[in-house]
Amino acid sequence: EDEEEDEEEDEEEDEGGKGSILAAAAGGGTCKVLTPGWPSDVLFTNLLVFHPAQLNAARKPRPCPYVSIRFIKSRKHPCYLERGLFATDTLPAGLWLMDYTGRVVRDSINDSLGSQYSRYLVPLITHRKTKGEVFSLDVDAAEMGNESRFINDYRGTGSPANVVFERYFEPGGEMRVGVRTQLPVRKGHELLADYGEDYWRQVAAKKCAGTKLKRRATK
């Protein structure tokens, strides 16, 4: 009897696994609207459909091979003795490096005292409502993230911004922020971004309140 129960459980797990895959597929770019001649027992999709275990394996934290974290030793640099991100090899323009990762937080743009969130914010969504209200989601890398949290602003360094924070959508519809080179970066040179004018206006406002907030620009 125990063996029969185990077999039944295995069958249920197999069916559940298949069902979860189809359910995930149905939520992003698949449909049951049939093209002429399309078989009724096959789901139509324009996307690659992955097993959840494959997605979990792909999302395991791993360092970016193109960059290294170093302390800045130039006294002329605005971030002297702080960390920066540097190229481990010569990088071509247009190279995708990594996602900007961290905790997703909301409405930091309305947090006039900077009391809720950190210095490491990158905009994910900004939506202006009626009556001047703003709804925003940001990625906060203060307490968790990857190497991209150490990308400094180019101002005052004597070098141009060579990377950008760029929003994009995954095939399933999930919005993310990635880091991409917009200029060639020579080996050993620092990766620098343009945080944007909004960031500097917020910094000025936060300084008046005794706090600092980094909300970096995205395209």
C-alpha positions as YAML, in Angstrom:
chain: A
units: angstrom
residues:
- id: 1
  name: GLU
  ca: [0.00, 0.00, 0.00]
- id: 2
  name: ASP
  ca: [2.83, 2.39, 0.86]
- id: 3
  name: GLU
  ca: [4.47, 1.75, -2.51]
- id: 4
  name: GLU
  ca: [1.19, 2.45, -4.32]
- id: 5
  name: GLU
  ca: [0.79, 5.74, -2.41]
- id: 6
  name: ASP
  ca: [4.36, 6.76, -3.29]
- id: 7
  name: GLU
  ca: [3.71, 6.04, -6.96]
- id: 8
  name: GLU
  ca: [0.52, 8.11, -6.86]
- id: 9
  name: GLU
  ca: [2.39, 11.01, -5.24]
- id: 10
  name: ASP
  ca: [5.11, 10.84, -7.90]
- id: 11
  name: GLU
  ca: [2.47, 10.96, -10.63]
- id: 12
  name: GLU
  ca: [0.81, 13.97, -8.97]
- id: 13
  name: GLU
  ca: [4.16, 15.77, -8.72]
- id: 14
  name: ASP
  ca: [4.87, 15.11, -12.40]
- id: 15
  name: GLU
  ca: [1.45, 16.39, -13.38]
- id: 16
  name: GLY
  ca: [1.83, 19.38, -11.07]
- id: 17
  name: GLY
  ca: [5.20, 20.21, -12.57]
- id: 18
  name: LYS
  ca: [3.81, 20.13, -16.08]
- id: 19
  name: GLY
  ca: [0.81, 22.14, -14.96]
- id: 20
  name: SER
  ca: [2.97, 24.79, -13.34]
- id: 21
  name: ILE
  ca: [5.03, 25.15, -16.49]
- id: 22
  name: LEU
  ca: [1.91, 25.53, -18.63]
- id: 23
  name: ALA
  ca: [0.42, 27.96, -16.13]
- id: 24
  name: ALA
  ca: [3.58, 30.06, -16.23]
- id: 25
  name: ALA
  ca: [3.58, 29.94, -20.00]
- id: 26
  name: ALA
  ca: [-0.05, 30.96, -20.22]
- id: 27
  name: GLY
  ca: [0.76, 34.07, -18.21]
- id: 28
  name: GLY
  ca: [3.28, 35.51, -20.64]
- id: 29
  name: GLY
  ca: [2.96, 35.47, -24.40]
- id: 30
  name: THR
  ca: [1.01, 32.26, -24.91]
- id: 31
  name: CYS
  ca: [-2.61, 31.74, -25.83]
- id: 32
  name: LYS
  ca: [-5.24, 29.20, -26.77]
- id: 33
  name: VAL
  ca: [-6.45, 31.25, -29.74]
- id: 34
  name: LEU
  ca: [-5.80, 28.87, -32.56]
- id: 35
  name: THR
  ca: [-4.09, 29.68, -35.79]
- id: 36
  name: PRO
  ca: [-5.78, 27.98, -38.77]
- id: 37
  name: GLY
  ca: [-4.65, 24.36, -38.80]
- id: 38
  name: TRP
  ca: [-3.12, 24.54, -35.29]
- id: 39
  name: PRO
  ca: [-3.67, 21.34, -33.23]
- id: 40
  name: SER
  ca: [-6.09, 21.85, -30.34]
- id: 41
  name: ASP
  ca: [-3.96, 19.92, -27.82]
- id: 42
  name: VAL
  ca: [-0.84, 22.08, -28.26]
- id: 43
  name: LEU
  ca: [-0.40, 25.47, -26.58]
- id: 44
  name: PHE
  ca: [0.60, 28.28, -28.96]
- id: 45
  name: THR
  ca: [3.51, 30.47, -27.80]
- id: 46
  name: ASN
  ca: [6.04, 32.93, -29.22]
- id: 47
  name: LEU
  ca: [8.31, 32.51, -26.18]
- id: 48
  name: LEU
  ca: [10.76, 30.01, -24.80]
- id: 49
  name: VAL
  ca: [9.16, 28.21, -21.86]
- id: 50
  name: PHE
  ca: [11.50, 27.12, -19.07]
- id: 51
  name: HIS
  ca: [10.99, 24.66, -16.25]
- id: 52
  name: PRO
  ca: [11.04, 26.49, -12.86]
- id: 53
  name: ALA
  ca: [14.16, 24.53, -11.87]
- id: 54
  name: GLN
  ca: [15.97, 25.88, -14.94]
- id: 55
  name: LEU
  ca: [15.02, 29.44, -14.03]
- id: 56
  name: ASN
  ca: [16.21, 28.97, -10.44]
- id: 57
  name: ALA
  ca: [19.54, 27.62, -11.69]
- id: 58
  name: ALA
  ca: [19.94, 30.56, -14.07]
- id: 59
  name: ARG
  ca: [19.27, 33.07, -11.28]
- id: 60
  name: LYS
  ca: [21.93, 31.80, -8.88]
- id: 61
  name: PRO
  ca: [24.12, 34.72, -7.75]
- id: 62
  name: ARG
  ca: [27.38, 34.86, -9.65]
- id: 63
  name: PRO
  ca: [29.96, 37.63, -10.06]
- id: 64
  name: CYS
  ca: [30.21, 39.57, -13.32]
- id: 65
  name: PRO
  ca: [33.44, 38.55, -15.12]
- id: 66
  name: TYR
  ca: [33.86, 41.97, -16.78]
- id: 67
  name: VAL
  ca: [34.33, 44.06, -13.63]
- id: 68
  name: SER
  ca: [36.14, 44.27, -10.30]
- id: 69
  name: ILE
  ca: [35.56, 46.39, -7.20]
- id: 70
  name: ARG
  ca: [38.44, 48.61, -6.08]
- id: 71
  name: PHE
  ca: [39.07, 51.47, -3.70]
- id: 72
  name: ILE
  ca: [39.66, 54.78, -5.49]
- id: 73
  name: LYS
  ca: [43.15, 56.12, -4.81]
- id: 74
  name: SER
  ca: [43.12, 59.33, -6.84]
- id: 75
  name: ARG
  ca: [42.77, 62.38, -4.58]
- id: 76
  name: LYS
  ca: [41.19, 64.29, -7.48]
- id: 77
  name: HIS
  ca: [38.30, 61.83, -7.67]
- id: 78
  name: PRO
  ca: [35.07, 62.96, -5.94]
- id: 79
  name: CYS
  ca: [34.83, 59.46, -4.40]
- id: 80
  name: TYR
  ca: [38.41, 59.30, -3.12]
- id: 81
  name: LEU
  ca: [38.92, 56.31, -0.77]
- id: 82
  name: GLU
  ca: [35.46, 54.98, -1.61]
- id: 83
  name: ARG
  ca: [34.74, 51.99, -3.83]
- id: 84
  name: GLY
  ca: [34.37, 52.08, -7.59]
- id: 85
  name: LEU
  ca: [33.78, 49.56, -10.36]
- id: 86
  name: PHE
  ca: [36.54, 48.89, -12.92]
- id: 87
  name: ALA
  ca: [36.80, 46.94, -16.17]
- id: 88
  name: THR
  ca: [38.83, 43.73, -15.98]
- id: 89
  name: ASP
  ca: [39.26, 43.76, -19.77]
- id: 90
  name: THR
  ca: [38.64, 46.17, -22.65]
- id: 91
  name: LEU
  ca: [34.86, 46.33, -23.10]
- id: 92
  name: PRO
  ca: [33.14, 47.29, -26.37]
- id: 93
  name: ALA
  ca: [30.29, 49.79, -26.55]
- id: 94
  name: GLY
  ca: [26.85, 48.20, -26.33]
- id: 95
  name: LEU
  ca: [27.89, 45.33, -24.05]
- id: 96
  name: TRP
  ca: [25.29, 44.25, -21.50]
- id: 97
  name: LEU
  ca: [27.04, 43.71, -18.17]
- id: 98
  name: MET
  ca: [24.51, 42.81, -15.48]
- id: 99
  name: ASP
  ca: [21.18, 43.73, -13.90]
- id: 100
  name: TYR
  ca: [21.02, 46.39, -11.22]
- id: 101
  name: THR
  ca: [19.63, 44.33, -8.35]
- id: 102
  name: GLY
  ca: [18.33, 44.93, -4.85]
- id: 103
  name: ARG
  ca: [15.10, 45.41, -2.94]
- id: 104
  name: VAL
  ca: [12.17, 46.98, -4.80]
- id: 105
  name: VAL
  ca: [10.74, 49.93, -2.83]
- id: 106
  name: ARG
  ca: [7.95, 52.35, -3.64]
- id: 107
  name: ASP
  ca: [7.36, 56.09, -3.59]
- id: 108
  name: SER
  ca: [10.89, 57.10, -2.57]
- id: 109
  name: ILE
  ca: [10.50, 60.13, -4.84]
- id: 110
  name: ASN
  ca: [7.82, 61.40, -2.43]
- id: 111
  name: ASP
  ca: [9.95, 60.76, 0.65]
- id: 112
  name: SER
  ca: [10.94, 64.37, 1.25]
- id: 113
  name: LEU
  ca: [13.05, 63.61, 4.33]
- id: 114
  name: GLY
  ca: [14.80, 60.60, 2.84]
- id: 115
  name: SER
  ca: [13.81, 58.72, 5.96]
- id: 116
  name: GLN
  ca: [12.71, 55.47, 4.37]
- id: 117
  name: TYR
  ca: [15.29, 54.56, 1.79]
- id: 118
  name: SER
  ca: [18.95, 54.67, 0.95]
- id: 119
  name: ARG
  ca: [21.58, 56.27, -1.22]
- id: 120
  name: TYR
  ca: [21.46, 53.42, -3.75]
- id: 121
  name: LEU
  ca: [18.22, 53.88, -5.66]
- id: 122
  name: VAL
  ca: [17.72, 53.32, -9.39]
- id: 123
  name: PRO
  ca: [14.27, 54.12, -10.85]
- id: 124
  name: LEU
  ca: [12.26, 51.18, -12.11]
- id: 125
  name: ILE
  ca: [8.86, 52.81, -12.72]
- id: 126
  name: THR
  ca: [7.78, 56.44, -12.37]
- id: 127
  name: HIS
  ca: [4.12, 57.26, -13.06]
- id: 128
  name: ARG
  ca: [2.64, 60.72, -12.63]
- id: 129
  name: LYS
  ca: [-0.97, 60.61, -11.45]
- id: 130
  name: THR
  ca: [-3.54, 63.37, -11.47]
- id: 131
  name: LYS
  ca: [-3.12, 66.34, -9.12]
- id: 132
  name: GLY
  ca: [0.66, 66.09, -9.39]
- id: 133
  name: GLU
  ca: [0.94, 62.86, -7.43]
- id: 134
  name: VAL
  ca: [3.75, 60.49, -8.39]
- id: 135
  name: PHE
  ca: [3.85, 56.71, -8.03]
- id: 136
  name: SER
  ca: [7.33, 55.21, -8.23]
- id: 137
  name: LEU
  ca: [9.12, 51.91, -7.81]
- id: 138
  name: ASP
  ca: [12.88, 51.87, -7.33]
- id: 139
  name: VAL
  ca: [15.59, 49.26, -6.91]
- id: 140
  name: ASP
  ca: [17.41, 49.84, -3.62]
- id: 141
  name: ALA
  ca: [20.87, 48.24, -3.41]
- id: 142
  name: ALA
  ca: [21.76, 49.53, 0.07]
- id: 143
  name: GLU
  ca: [21.49, 46.18, 1.85]
- id: 144
  name: MET
  ca: [21.60, 43.73, -1.06]
- id: 145
  name: GLY
  ca: [22.69, 43.82, -4.68]
- id: 146
  name: ASN
  ca: [25.65, 43.12, -6.92]
- id: 147
  name: GLU
  ca: [28.70, 44.93, -8.28]
- id: 148
  name: SER
  ca: [26.59, 47.53, -10.08]
- id: 149
  name: ARG
  ca: [25.87, 49.32, -6.78]
- id: 150
  name: PHE
  ca: [29.46, 50.64, -6.90]
- id: 151
  name: ILE
  ca: [29.09, 52.49, -10.22]
- id: 152
  name: ASN
  ca: [29.89, 56.15, -9.54]
- id: 153
  name: ASP
  ca: [28.70, 59.29, -11.31]
- id: 154
  name: TYR
  ca: [31.04, 60.69, -13.95]
- id: 155
  name: ARG
  ca: [30.89, 64.31, -12.75]
- id: 156
  name: GLY
  ca: [34.19, 65.60, -11.44]
- id: 157
  name: THR
  ca: [36.18, 62.58, -12.61]
- id: 158
  name: GLY
  ca: [37.44, 64.07, -15.89]
- id: 159
  name: SER
  ca: [36.00, 61.10, -17.80]
- id: 160
  name: PRO
  ca: [32.68, 60.70, -19.65]
- id: 161
  name: ALA
  ca: [29.83, 58.44, -18.62]
- id: 162
  name: ASN
  ca: [30.59, 55.11, -20.28]
- id: 163
  name: VAL
  ca: [27.68, 53.00, -18.95]
- id: 164
  name: VAL
  ca: [23.93, 53.53, -18.65]
- id: 165
  name: PHE
  ca: [21.20, 52.13, -16.43]
- id: 166
  name: GLU
  ca: [18.63, 50.80, -18.89]
- id: 167
  name: ARG
  ca: [15.13, 49.50, -18.21]
- id: 168
  name: TYR
  ca: [13.93, 46.47, -20.14]
- id: 169
  name: PHE
  ca: [11.26, 43.78, -20.02]
- id: 170
  name: GLU
  ca: [11.84, 40.06, -19.71]
- id: 171
  name: PRO
  ca: [9.77, 37.85, -22.08]
- id: 172
  name: GLY
  ca: [7.37, 37.10, -19.22]
- id: 173
  name: GLY
  ca: [6.70, 40.82, -18.72]
- id: 174
  name: GLU
  ca: [8.91, 41.43, -15.65]
- id: 175
  name: MET
  ca: [10.59, 44.85, -15.71]
- id: 176
  name: ARG
  ca: [14.27, 45.02, -14.84]
- id: 177
  name: VAL
  ca: [17.12, 47.53, -14.90]
- id: 178
  name: GLY
  ca: [20.32, 46.52, -16.64]
- id: 179
  name: VAL
  ca: [23.77, 48.09, -16.99]
- id: 180
  name: ARG
  ca: [25.12, 48.49, -20.52]
- id: 181
  name: THR
  ca: [28.27, 50.14, -21.87]
- id: 182
  name: GLN
  ca: [27.57, 53.11, -24.12]
- id: 183
  name: LEU
  ca: [31.23, 53.79, -24.89]
- id: 184
  name: PRO
  ca: [34.25, 51.48, -25.14]
- id: 185
  name: VAL
  ca: [35.89, 51.02, -21.72]
- id: 186
  name: ARG
  ca: [39.60, 50.28, -21.57]
- id: 187
  name: LYS
  ca: [40.94, 47.62, -19.22]
- id: 188
  name: GLY
  ca: [41.50, 49.05, -15.74]
- id: 189
  name: HIS
  ca: [39.30, 52.10, -16.33]
- id: 190
  name: GLU
  ca: [36.38, 52.95, -14.09]
- id: 191
  name: LEU
  ca: [32.77, 52.37, -15.10]
- id: 192
  name: LEU
  ca: [30.92, 55.67, -14.75]
- id: 193
  name: ALA
  ca: [27.26, 56.61, -15.22]
- id: 194
  name: ASP
  ca: [25.24, 59.80, -15.44]
- id: 195
  name: TYR
  ca: [22.95, 59.81, -12.40]
- id: 196
  name: GLY
  ca: [20.83, 62.50, -14.07]
- id: 197
  name: GLU
  ca: [19.71, 66.01, -13.13]
- id: 198
  name: ASP
  ca: [16.84, 64.70, -10.99]
- id: 199
  name: TYR
  ca: [19.38, 62.94, -8.80]
- id: 200
  name: TRP
  ca: [21.36, 66.11, -8.19]
- id: 201
  name: ARG
  ca: [18.22, 68.10, -7.42]
- id: 202
  name: GLN
  ca: [17.26, 65.44, -4.88]
- id: 203
  name: VAL
  ca: [20.75, 65.46, -3.38]
- id: 204
  name: ALA
  ca: [20.48, 69.21, -2.86]
- id: 205
  name: ALA
  ca: [17.07, 68.78, -1.22]
- id: 206
  name: LYS
  ca: [18.24, 65.90, 0.95]
- id: 207
  name: LYS
  ca: [21.30, 67.85, 2.10]
- id: 208
  name: CYS
  ca: [18.97, 70.55, 3.35]
- id: 209
  name: ALA
  ca: [17.22, 67.84, 5.36]
- id: 210
  name: GLY
  ca: [20.54, 66.40, 6.52]
- id: 211
  name: THR
  ca: [20.34, 63.27, 4.35]
- id: 212
  name: LYS
  ca: [21.61, 62.03, 0.99]
- id: 213
  name: LEU
  ca: [19.76, 59.99, -1.60]
- id: 214
  name: LYS
  ca: [21.12, 58.39, -4.76]
- id: 215
  name: ARG
  ca: [18.33, 57.88, -7.28]
- id: 216
  name: ARG
  ca: [20.22, 57.22, -10.47]
- id: 217
  name: ALA
  ca: [18.89, 57.89, -13.93]
- id: 218
  name: THR
  ca: [17.64, 55.14, -16.22]
- id: 219
  name: LYS
  ca: [16.73, 55.15, -19.87]
...
